[in-house]
Amino acid sequence: MPALPYPTTRRTGVDPGRRRMLAGLLGLPVVAAGGLTGCRGEPAALTESGPVELSVFWWGNARRAQLTERALRLYSDQNPQVTFRVTWQGLDGYYERLATQAVGGNVPDLFQIDDAFLTEYARRDILLDLTGYVADRRLDLRGLPAGLVRYGQVERRTMAVAAAQNAAALVFNRDLLARLDLPAPRTGMSYPEYLTWAAEVTRASDGRVAGTMDPSGDHRALWLWLRSRGSEFYQGRKLGFDSPELIDWFELWQRARAARATPSAALVRRANSGGPARQLVVTGHTAASFAWSNELVEFQRHSRDELGIVGCPGPAAAQWARASMYWAGFRGTRHPDLVADVINFLTTNVEAGRVLGYDRGLSPHLNIRKFVEPTIRDAAVRASATFELGVTDTFGAAPPPPPTGHADVSHLLVAAAESMQSGRSTIRAAAWRFMAQAAAALAV
């Protein structure tokens, strides 16, 4: 997602046109607004002595900003003394800015984070520990899949709550395959079946379109492949696989390149370094690309052809309930109870769930999904949601969130794969170099 020219900051609070006349706007308890109506008892009250402004920071586009601000305004409608100072920007530069804020001790009260940095920020004591709020149900996570709850835990402490759920997937060009008179890929294909299909696409198009993106440098694809073989990407703070397994993975895609199932190294490199508009299934260079399921919507916005979505090759149980991103609080906030209550509201309130819709992915709350799904009108959003709802019941056990250093490891895998794809390194040299560099990155 490209960065905006500058972060956008504004204040949001009670909408004057919809202000609720509550007795005593100041000095009274703020009643928690989370929970599904009629599905839980009266929540514990929060006491604040006067007006409170919470700072909130996330990445996304203008549409996400509009929806998030509307959801926060709903909270202010029910808690008029609470307002929000919101800041948002594109993903590019987001974590650099958050890191700068962390050094200065001025992290926003509430902010968005993903699994690449969750463990690191928890270990650096930047995140508000939410464990106590979950224990006494002021932060009620009973409606979330158990695996999704665990995926927000670091060393058994709840450090963040999933803002949405997604899954790794294959996005494919439905119209292209129809023109070539070829079948679409299907969920549950083995890797040999998938690569045979991809090579057939290349042949049918006379080499104008490759069947599949080369994901040898994609940690998502590698992780699922490892899980399909009984391994994991990580074991604690170390890699969960060894160099022979990585060599097997690289050789799988070397065979795919030899069969012309994948595009040139230059095209793969361009897709690796770009956002949705540069993905090869969008640009027309491949019939399929690996992606997160909620990215289908953004891919479709950049494509003239109709796109579809299916599961990645391999067994469905290799997938898990993954947080597309989390809501987390700052450990140094002056209003920890309020921060936890806002997270609870965004997670469990039906009206907020309807407003947020599918922008970040599938609602983390199982019951709210039932309310959101009938409101979906966009075809790409519906296709993505239908896919995720269809595979959720087949998920395997969730691993812990990635350890500190995961972002660096992901970049090292891309670099190793690109060196091999371009012929600068042999498969074995690329694999051994990655294993050494990744071990060093995880040891920091």
C-alpha positions as CSV (number, residue, x, y, z in Angstrom):
1,M,0.0,0.0,0.0
2,P,1.7,3.3,-1.0
3,A,2.2,5.9,1.7
4,L,0.2,9.0,1.7
5,P,2.3,12.2,1.1
6,Y,1.9,12.9,4.9
7,P,0.1,11.4,7.8
8,T,-3.4,12.7,8.3
9,T,-4.4,13.8,11.8
10,R,-7.8,14.9,13.0
11,R,-10.0,14.9,16.1
12,T,-13.2,12.9,16.2
13,G,-15.8,12.7,18.9
14,V,-19.6,12.9,19.4
15,D,-21.5,13.7,16.2
16,P,-23.5,16.8,17.2
17,G,-26.4,15.7,14.9
18,R,-26.6,12.4,16.8
19,R,-25.5,13.4,20.3
20,R,-27.3,11.5,23.0
21,M,-28.5,13.5,26.0
22,L,-27.0,11.5,28.9
23,A,-27.3,12.7,32.4
24,G,-24.1,14.4,33.6
25,L,-21.6,14.5,30.7
26,L,-18.6,15.0,33.0
27,G,-17.6,13.3,36.2
28,L,-19.8,10.3,35.9
29,P,-18.7,6.7,35.1
30,V,-18.2,5.9,31.5
31,V,-20.2,2.7,30.8
32,A,-18.4,0.2,28.6
33,A,-20.1,-0.1,25.3
34,G,-18.7,-3.4,24.2
35,G,-20.5,-6.7,23.7
36,L,-23.3,-8.0,21.6
37,T,-26.7,-6.6,22.7
38,G,-28.4,-9.1,25.0
39,C,-25.4,-11.5,24.9
40,R,-23.6,-10.5,28.1
41,G,-24.2,-9.0,31.5
42,E,-23.7,-5.4,32.5
43,P,-20.1,-4.5,32.0
44,A,-18.0,-2.9,34.7
45,A,-18.0,0.9,34.7
46,L,-15.0,3.0,34.0
47,T,-14.4,6.1,36.1
48,E,-12.9,9.2,34.6
49,S,-12.9,12.6,36.3
50,G,-13.5,14.6,33.1
51,P,-13.1,14.8,29.4
52,V,-10.5,12.4,27.9
53,E,-8.9,12.5,24.5
54,L,-7.3,9.3,23.3
55,S,-4.8,9.3,20.4
56,V,-5.2,6.5,17.8
57,F,-2.8,5.6,15.0
58,W,-3.2,3.1,12.1
59,W,-2.1,2.5,8.5
60,G,-4.5,2.2,5.6
61,N,-6.2,4.2,2.9
62,A,-8.9,6.9,3.0
63,R,-11.7,4.4,3.0
64,R,-10.3,2.7,6.1
65,A,-9.9,6.0,7.8
66,Q,-13.5,6.9,7.1
67,L,-14.8,3.6,8.5
68,T,-12.5,3.7,11.6
69,E,-13.5,7.2,12.5
70,R,-17.2,6.3,12.2
71,A,-16.7,3.4,14.6
72,L,-14.8,5.6,17.0
73,R,-17.5,8.2,16.8
74,L,-20.0,5.5,17.8
75,Y,-18.0,5.0,21.0
76,S,-18.0,8.7,21.7
77,D,-21.8,8.8,21.1
78,Q,-22.2,6.4,24.0
79,N,-19.4,7.9,26.1
80,P,-19.5,11.7,25.3
81,Q,-16.6,12.7,27.5
82,V,-14.3,10.5,25.4
83,T,-13.0,11.9,22.1
84,F,-10.2,10.7,19.8
85,R,-7.3,12.4,18.0
86,V,-6.7,10.1,15.0
87,T,-3.7,9.8,12.8
88,W,-3.3,7.5,9.8
89,Q,-1.1,7.0,6.8
90,G,0.0,4.4,4.3
91,L,1.9,1.3,5.4
92,D,5.2,2.7,3.9
93,G,6.9,4.5,6.8
94,Y,4.3,3.5,9.4
95,Y,6.6,1.4,11.5
96,E,9.5,3.9,11.2
97,R,7.2,6.6,12.6
98,L,6.0,4.2,15.4
99,A,9.6,3.4,16.3
100,T,10.5,7.1,16.5
101,Q,7.5,7.6,18.8
102,A,8.5,4.7,20.9
103,V,12.0,6.1,21.4
104,G,10.5,9.4,22.5
105,G,7.9,7.7,24.8
106,N,5.0,9.3,23.0
107,V,3.4,6.3,21.4
108,P,-0.3,6.8,20.7
109,D,-2.7,5.4,23.3
110,L,-4.2,3.0,20.8
111,F,-2.6,1.8,17.6
112,Q,-2.6,-0.8,14.9
113,I,0.2,-3.4,14.7
114,D,0.7,-6.7,12.8
115,D,2.3,-10.0,13.6
116,A,5.7,-9.0,12.2
117,F,6.2,-6.6,15.1
118,L,3.9,-7.8,17.9
119,T,6.5,-9.9,19.8
120,E,9.2,-7.3,19.4
121,Y,7.0,-4.5,20.8
122,A,5.8,-6.7,23.6
123,R,9.4,-7.6,24.6
124,R,10.4,-3.9,24.5
125,D,7.6,-3.2,27.0
126,I,5.9,-0.8,24.6
127,L,2.5,-2.7,24.6
128,L,-0.2,-2.5,27.3
129,D,-0.6,-5.9,28.9
130,L,-4.3,-6.8,28.4
131,T,-4.2,-10.1,30.3
132,G,-6.0,-8.8,33.3
133,Y,-8.8,-7.2,31.3
134,V,-9.4,-10.5,29.5
135,A,-9.4,-12.4,32.8
136,D,-12.2,-10.3,34.3
137,R,-14.0,-9.9,30.9
138,R,-13.7,-6.2,30.7
139,L,-12.1,-7.2,27.4
140,D,-14.5,-10.0,26.4
141,L,-12.8,-12.3,23.9
142,R,-15.2,-15.3,24.4
143,G,-16.7,-14.7,20.9
144,L,-13.4,-15.0,19.1
145,P,-11.9,-18.2,17.8
146,A,-9.6,-19.6,20.4
147,G,-6.7,-19.7,17.9
148,L,-7.2,-16.1,17.0
149,V,-7.0,-15.1,20.7
150,R,-3.8,-17.1,21.2
151,Y,-2.3,-15.4,18.1
152,G,-2.4,-12.1,20.1
153,Q,-0.5,-13.6,23.1
154,V,3.2,-13.3,23.8
155,E,4.5,-15.7,26.5
156,R,0.9,-16.4,27.4
157,R,0.1,-12.7,28.0
158,T,-2.6,-11.0,25.8
159,M,-0.7,-8.1,24.3
160,A,-3.1,-7.3,21.4
161,V,-6.5,-8.2,20.0
162,A,-7.1,-9.1,16.4
163,A,-8.8,-6.3,14.5
164,A,-9.7,-8.8,11.8
165,Q,-8.9,-12.3,10.5
166,N,-7.5,-13.3,7.1
167,A,-5.7,-16.2,5.5
168,A,-3.1,-16.9,2.9
169,A,-4.8,-17.5,-0.5
170,L,-4.3,-17.7,-4.3
171,V,-5.8,-14.9,-6.2
172,F,-6.4,-15.9,-9.9
173,N,-7.6,-14.2,-13.1
174,R,-11.0,-15.7,-13.8
175,D,-11.5,-13.9,-17.1
176,L,-8.0,-14.8,-18.5
177,L,-8.6,-18.5,-17.8
178,A,-12.0,-18.3,-19.5
179,R,-10.3,-16.8,-22.6
180,L,-7.8,-19.7,-22.5
181,D,-10.5,-22.2,-21.9
182,L,-8.7,-23.5,-18.8
183,P,-10.1,-24.4,-15.4
184,A,-9.5,-22.3,-12.4
185,P,-7.2,-23.5,-9.7
186,R,-9.0,-25.1,-6.8
187,T,-8.6,-25.2,-3.0
188,G,-6.8,-28.4,-1.9
189,M,-4.6,-28.9,-4.9
190,S,-1.3,-30.6,-4.2
191,Y,1.8,-28.6,-5.2
192,P,2.5,-31.0,-8.1
193,E,-1.1,-30.5,-9.3
194,Y,-0.8,-26.8,-9.0
195,L,2.5,-26.5,-10.8
196,T,1.2,-28.8,-13.6
197,W,-1.8,-26.4,-13.9
198,A,0.4,-23.4,-14.0
199,A,2.7,-24.8,-16.7
200,E,-0.5,-25.5,-18.8
201,V,-1.5,-21.9,-18.5
202,T,1.9,-20.8,-19.8
203,R,1.6,-23.2,-22.8
204,A,-2.0,-22.2,-23.6
205,S,-1.1,-18.5,-23.7
206,D,1.9,-19.2,-25.9
207,G,4.2,-17.8,-23.1
208,R,2.5,-14.4,-22.9
209,V,1.3,-15.2,-19.4
210,A,3.0,-17.4,-16.8
211,G,0.8,-19.7,-14.7
212,T,1.9,-18.6,-11.3
213,M,3.9,-16.1,-9.3
214,D,7.1,-17.6,-8.0
215,P,6.6,-17.5,-4.2
216,S,10.0,-19.0,-3.2
217,G,10.8,-15.8,-1.3
218,D,7.3,-15.5,0.2
219,H,7.4,-16.5,3.9
220,R,3.6,-17.1,3.9
221,A,3.9,-19.8,1.2
222,L,6.9,-21.3,2.8
223,W,5.3,-21.4,6.2
224,L,2.2,-23.2,4.9
225,W,4.4,-25.7,2.9
226,L,6.4,-26.4,6.1
227,R,3.2,-27.0,8.1
228,S,1.9,-29.3,5.5
229,R,5.1,-31.4,6.1
230,G,4.8,-31.3,9.9
231,S,7.3,-28.5,10.5
232,E,6.9,-24.8,11.5
233,F,8.6,-21.6,10.4
234,Y,9.7,-20.9,14.0
235,Q,10.3,-22.9,17.1
236,G,10.5,-20.3,19.9
237,R,13.1,-17.7,19.0
238,K,14.7,-19.9,16.3
239,L,13.9,-21.2,12.9
240,G,11.8,-24.3,13.0
241,F,13.3,-25.8,9.8
242,D,16.8,-26.7,8.6
243,S,18.7,-26.0,5.4
244,P,17.7,-29.3,3.7
245,E,14.0,-28.4,4.0
246,L,14.7,-24.9,2.6
247,I,16.7,-26.5,-0.3
248,D,13.7,-28.7,-1.0
249,W,11.5,-25.7,-1.2
250,F,13.9,-23.8,-3.5
251,E,14.2,-26.9,-5.7
252,L,10.5,-27.2,-6.0
253,W,10.3,-23.7,-7.5
254,Q,13.5,-24.3,-9.6
255,R,11.6,-27.1,-11.3
256,A,8.6,-24.8,-11.8
257,R,10.9,-22.3,-13.5
258,A,12.3,-25.0,-15.7
259,A,8.7,-25.9,-16.7
260,R,8.0,-22.3,-17.5
261,A,5.3,-22.2,-14.9
262,T,6.6,-18.9,-13.4
263,P,7.6,-15.6,-14.9
264,S,11.1,-14.0,-15.3
265,A,13.2,-13.1,-12.3
266,A,12.9,-9.4,-13.2
267,L,9.1,-9.6,-13.0
268,V,9.2,-11.5,-9.7
269,R,11.5,-8.9,-8.2
270,R,9.2,-6.1,-9.3
271,A,6.2,-7.8,-7.6
272,N,8.2,-8.5,-4.5
273,S,9.0,-4.8,-4.1
274,G,5.5,-3.4,-4.9
275,G,2.0,-3.0,-3.6
276,P,-1.2,-4.4,-4.9
277,A,-1.0,-2.6,-8.3
278,R,2.3,-4.3,-9.1
279,Q,1.3,-7.8,-8.3
280,L,1.6,-10.0,-11.4
281,V,-2.0,-11.3,-11.4
282,V,-3.1,-7.7,-11.5
283,T,-0.6,-6.6,-14.2
284,G,-1.6,-9.6,-16.4
285,H,1.8,-11.3,-16.2
286,T,0.6,-14.3,-14.3
287,A,-2.7,-16.2,-13.9
288,A,-2.3,-16.5,-10.2
289,S,-0.5,-14.8,-7.3
290,F,-0.2,-15.6,-3.6
291,A,-1.8,-13.0,-1.3
292,W,-3.7,-12.4,1.9
293,S,-7.3,-13.1,1.4
294,N,-8.5,-9.6,2.2
295,E,-6.2,-8.2,-0.4
296,L,-8.4,-9.5,-3.2
297,V,-10.5,-6.3,-2.8
298,E,-7.5,-4.1,-3.5
299,F,-6.3,-6.3,-6.3
300,Q,-9.6,-6.2,-8.0
301,R,-9.6,-2.4,-7.9
302,H,-6.5,-2.4,-10.0
303,S,-7.6,-5.1,-12.5
304,R,-9.9,-4.9,-15.5
305,D,-10.5,-8.6,-15.4
306,E,-12.6,-10.4,-12.8
307,L,-10.4,-12.0,-10.2
308,G,-11.2,-15.0,-8.0
309,I,-9.8,-16.6,-4.9
310,V,-9.1,-20.1,-3.7
311,G,-6.9,-21.7,-1.0
312,C,-3.2,-22.1,-1.4
313,P,-1.8,-25.5,-2.5
314,G,-1.6,-28.1,0.2
315,P,-3.8,-29.3,3.0
316,A,-6.3,-26.7,4.5
317,A,-5.2,-27.7,8.0
318,A,-1.8,-25.9,7.3
319,Q,-3.7,-22.6,7.6
320,W,-4.6,-21.1,11.0
321,A,-6.7,-18.3,12.4
322,R,-4.4,-15.4,11.7
323,A,-4.9,-11.7,12.7
324,S,-4.6,-9.6,9.6
325,M,-3.7,-6.8,12.1
326,Y,-4.2,-6.1,15.8
327,W,-5.3,-3.3,18.1
328,A,-2.8,-2.7,20.8
329,G,-2.5,-0.1,23.6
330,F,0.6,1.8,24.8
331,R,2.0,0.7,28.1
332,G,2.6,4.3,29.1
333,T,-1.0,5.5,28.4
334,R,-2.6,7.5,31.2
335,H,-5.9,5.8,30.5
336,P,-5.3,2.0,30.3
337,D,-8.8,1.1,31.3
338,L,-10.3,3.3,28.6
339,V,-7.9,1.9,26.0
340,A,-9.0,-1.6,26.9
341,D,-12.7,-0.6,26.8
342,V,-12.3,0.9,23.3
343,I,-10.6,-2.3,22.1
344,N,-13.5,-4.2,23.6
345,F,-16.0,-2.0,21.8
346,L,-14.3,-2.3,18.4
347,T,-14.1,-6.0,18.9
348,T,-17.6,-6.9,20.3
349,N,-20.0,-4.1,19.4
350,V,-22.4,-5.1,16.5
351,E,-22.9,-1.6,15.2
352,A,-19.2,-0.9,15.2
353,G,-18.7,-4.2,13.4
354,R,-21.2,-3.3,10.8
355,V,-19.4,0.0,10.2
356,L,-15.9,-1.5,10.0
357,G,-17.2,-4.1,7.7
358,Y,-14.6,-6.2,5.8
359,D,-11.9,-3.5,5.3
360,R,-9.3,-5.2,7.5
361,G,-10.6,-8.7,6.9
362,L,-13.2,-11.0,8.5
363,S,-14.5,-9.6,11.8
364,P,-12.7,-11.3,14.6
365,H,-16.0,-11.9,16.5
366,L,-17.9,-15.0,15.3
367,N,-21.4,-13.5,16.0
368,I,-20.6,-10.2,14.4
369,R,-19.7,-12.0,11.2
370,K,-23.3,-13.1,10.9
371,F,-24.4,-9.4,11.0
372,V,-21.8,-8.1,8.6
373,E,-22.0,-10.7,5.8
374,P,-25.6,-9.8,4.7
375,T,-24.6,-6.2,4.3
376,I,-21.8,-6.9,1.8
377,R,-22.6,-5.5,-1.6
378,D,-19.2,-5.3,-3.4
379,A,-18.6,-8.5,-5.4
380,A,-14.9,-8.7,-4.5
381,V,-15.5,-8.2,-0.8
382,R,-18.2,-10.9,-1.0
383,A,-15.9,-13.3,-2.7
384,S,-13.2,-12.8,-0.2
385,A,-15.5,-13.1,2.8
386,T,-17.1,-16.2,1.3
387,F,-13.7,-17.8,0.9
388,E,-12.6,-17.0,4.4
389,L,-15.9,-18.2,6.0
390,G,-15.6,-21.4,3.9
391,V,-12.0,-22.3,5.1
392,T,-12.3,-21.2,8.8
393,D,-13.6,-24.5,10.0
394,T,-10.7,-26.4,8.4
395,F,-7.9,-24.4,10.1
396,G,-5.2,-26.1,12.1
397,A,-3.8,-25.1,15.4
398,A,-2.4,-21.5,15.5
399,P,1.3,-21.1,16.1
400,P,2.6,-18.4,18.4
401,P,3.1,-15.0,16.7
402,P,6.5,-14.7,15.0
403,P,9.4,-13.8,17.2
404,T,11.4,-10.6,17.3
405,G,13.3,-10.3,14.0
406,H,10.6,-11.8,11.9
407,A,10.4,-8.7,9.6
408,D,14.2,-9.0,8.9
409,V,13.9,-12.8,8.3
410,S,11.1,-12.1,5.8
411,H,13.3,-9.7,3.9
412,L,16.3,-12.1,4.0
413,L,14.1,-14.9,2.5
414,V,13.2,-12.6,-0.4
415,A,16.8,-11.7,-1.0
416,A,17.9,-15.3,-0.9
417,A,15.2,-16.4,-3.4
418,E,15.9,-13.5,-5.7
419,S,19.7,-14.3,-5.8
420,M,18.7,-17.9,-6.7
421,Q,16.1,-16.9,-9.3
422,S,18.5,-14.5,-11.1
423,G,21.3,-17.1,-11.1
424,R,23.6,-15.1,-8.8
425,S,23.6,-17.9,-6.3
426,T,23.2,-21.6,-6.4
427,I,20.2,-23.1,-4.4
428,R,22.5,-24.5,-1.7
429,A,24.5,-21.3,-1.3
430,A,21.3,-19.2,-1.1
431,A,19.8,-21.5,1.4
432,W,22.9,-21.7,3.6
433,R,23.4,-17.9,3.5
434,F,19.8,-17.4,4.5
435,M,20.0,-19.9,7.4
436,A,23.0,-18.1,8.8
437,Q,21.7,-14.6,8.4
438,A,18.2,-15.5,9.8
439,A,19.8,-17.1,12.9
440,A,21.7,-13.9,13.5
441,A,18.6,-11.7,13.0
442,L,16.6,-13.8,15.5
443,A,19.4,-13.8,18.1
444,V,19.3,-10.0,18.5
